[in-house]
């Protein structure tokens, strides 16, 4: 089973991907890790990708798809795979579908953990850090007892640029501009299932599991996977 997991920064996608992999016995593949692994291991695809990166150019979608295709042939993904962070564009989604179709495969589910922008901003922005002991606080979810002062050591609290609300607003704007067409692509082909990501972690996880449904048994050398009994 091939599952696409979609969700904006702050939606909890990473946490849910980890839980699903453990519960379903499948492997998570993140495009960034896939790229780095190929470069580090010096695979032919990795060498070609590194050439683009050394020139400051984007790695072509076709090259990323080739890496993913090779990864899907590995024994550890026989039961299933969760694609985390890929595809990011409609072009990548179309290329993935075309490649899978040539192998008699397809994307089975596209799961979108949906969270409204204001909630995402509340989760992502507002972090403050102590200059002395590095204790972390949050304006809304974990504020210090005294504004601007660390509870632990009394040190000054400061905010990194990437934790500011305006920076996060721009980050989310870029994400939605890029990803909403992908969400619509999977909605149009009947693959998309939306999950309410504003619920607690356990309820989001339960809804994701229900959306995935049973994983088909893996058959190797004519013997069904015993976990499917």
ABEGO torsion letter per residue (X at the ends): XBBBBBEBBGAGAAAAAAAAAAAAGBBBBBAAAAAAAAAAAGBAAAAAAAAAAAAGBBBBAAAAAAAAAAAAABAAAAAEBBBBGOBABAAAAAAAAAAAAAAGBBBABBBBBBBBAAAAAAAABGBBBBAAAGBBBBAAABBBABBGBBAAAGBBBBBBAAABAAAAAAAAAAAAAAAAAAAAAAAAAGABBBBBAABBAAAAAAAAAAAAEBBBBBBBGGBBBAAAX
